[in-house]
Structure formats: C-alpha cells, structure tokens
Amino acid sequence: MTENHQGSVPSRQRKRFPGISSRAYEHPADRSALVALRKLSGFDTVFKTLSGLLPERSLRLLFLSDSVRVSDVQFSHLNDMLRDACHVLDLEKVPPMYVTQDPVPNAMCVGLDEPIIVVTTGLVELLDEEEMRAVIGHEVGHALSGHAVYRTILFFLTNVALKVAWIPLGNMAVMALVTALREWFRKSELSADRAGLLVGQDVRASMRGLMKIAGGNHLHEMNVDAFLAQADEYEKAGDLRDSVLKILNVLPRSHPFTTVRAAELKKWSESRDYQRLMDGHYPKRSEDKDASVTDSFRESAGHYAQTVKDSKDPLFKLVGDIAGGAGDLAGDLGGRLRTVFGGGAAKGSGGKEPGKGADGETGEDSGKGSDA
C-alpha cells in the first residue's frame, strides 16, 4: 500500500472527523477529569510558565541529540502515518516524532509546551503498517486530549507531594494521590486506544498490535479470538483471593493489561457510541468550553456502577449482590414503614386495624374499627 509523500491524504479511504473533540472517544473516567481540569482557566498556563522546573527541555534536547527525528527523509513511512493520523483527527499542528533505539516496544507522548511523540525501534520492528498506524493514532489521541499537558502537571504535583511525605500521614496522602493518578493514567490509555481505532479504522489491526506487544512477533502462533478469550477468563476466573491479587497486580501499573485493553477496545468498537461517531455524530472542539463538569462526573460514576453490575469478577459480583441486597432490604423496610405510618393505614379503636378482629385475623365477622 503506497503512501502519499506529498501531503496528508490517507493511503486508503477512511473517514475524517473535522473539528472532533477528544470527548468523543475519551473513556468516561478520563473525560470527567479532563473536563474539570479544562474549566480551571489558567491552570495549565501557570505550569507552562514554570516549565523550566520540569524536565521537558532536557527531554527535547535528549531526543534531538540521540534519536532520529521522523521526516520526509527519515522514516518517511512513519512520517506519512503521522500526518495521516493528524489528518483523520483534524489535528492542525503535527507534533514532532522521534525514533529512539530501544529493543523494548514502546511509544509515548510527552511535553508541556508542545507534545512530542517517541517510538522505540523495538515497536517499529514489531508491528506491520496497519498496526503501527493504530499506535501512532493512539499517540496523536493523547496529544489531542491534552494528556501530555495534564500528565506532566500531575507528575509535578506528585513530586511535590513526595517531598512532604515526612509530614504525619503524608505517606498515606501521597499513596492516595499516586493511586488515583495511576487509575486516571490507565483510563487515559483506554481513551487513546479508541483514538488509534478512529485513525486506523481496522479493529483487527488494533487487536493484533496489542497481541504482539503481549506475545512478540510470532503472529502465526497467536490468535486474536483466543487472546480475547484470555481477557474473559482473567475477569471471571478464580475466587475472592484472585480478585484481591488482580487489584494488587494492577495498582502499580500506568497501563491496563494488554488483554484487558483489547477486550475494552473491541467492546467499544461494537457500541452504539462508536457507530454514531463513525456516522459523523460527535461533539466538536468548539463546544468543549460548554461541557458540563457535573454531567461528566455523573457519566463517570454511572460507568463505574455499570462496570460493577456487569462484571464477572467474583469480588465485583459480591459487591453488586450486596448492593442489590441492600437495595432490596431498603425497599422492603420502606414498604413496611409506609404500611405502619402511611396514610390510610390508621388503626381502629382498641388498637385493631380496619378489617381485623381483636385477634388480628381478617374475616367477614370481624369487627370494624373507626376510619378516624
């Protein structure tokens, strides 16, 4: 498949999303955090002013001096994919991209002032064209969402918090901050996976890329459907002990597990939201300033509640059953209280309820109490 080296026209016919807002593909938990941060006018500007305190300049110089910058004459096929991704997501300014020597397959989008994208040689050598297109779309999605800005800010805040960890209860506060930060990171990765799918518009290629990151360049030995079956087995297998172990395993990670990412992306690709987006119905960047923080948080809370309800994980099922049981108990108690204290349930004289005899039994021969 031949790329157009003269412009940003995709090499095969795919949909474009003019003016698309990142809210269109963001995971609910990621979107609620970003909408709230965007409402804090000047918040990121302050930290951009303080960018000298951050390692951004050092990173830029490091990649400029010790990596290969993608261009028309260096890794031109990656450059075409980058312009293509920006064309599809309507990102006007194409971020610089570097290839750095590292056998570990990886990619990242960093920087406060202007985002830069970095991919490792291990990733370039591992993925085919369509798989790589999805990865570059993933990183462009990070740039469009502003993840690079807010991630850097939160890293900065985390480092500040670590310096005051000696204060009583400081360690607990720091751990709470880091845990919440990592949870957001994981959800932002799910958002970027969706952006990668919007760019590549080939869900099987996205699946293959994740599978290769997990199992290496042995595609003939792997199967996408079997890989997705692993995610289902991971979610529902075991007992409560396994549920706790899964939580402990994921807490220190900035990325969700690859099988989980694949399953989440496939589920989104089959959703009504994705179909509406592909049909051209999506929020625009021009509307971002009017996005409701309250609605975003409500949607995020609803998502987590639905996740617990639908989950096959033993712990989540237990939580759902307890919540459901508590709801049933509350409803039952409420019904009983309304029967005792509600209108029309007044007792007759002598403590007898209407229609009941002195022994409390209902019958045609029972005495009737007054309806006072």
Disulfide bonds with the S-S distance in Angstrom:
none
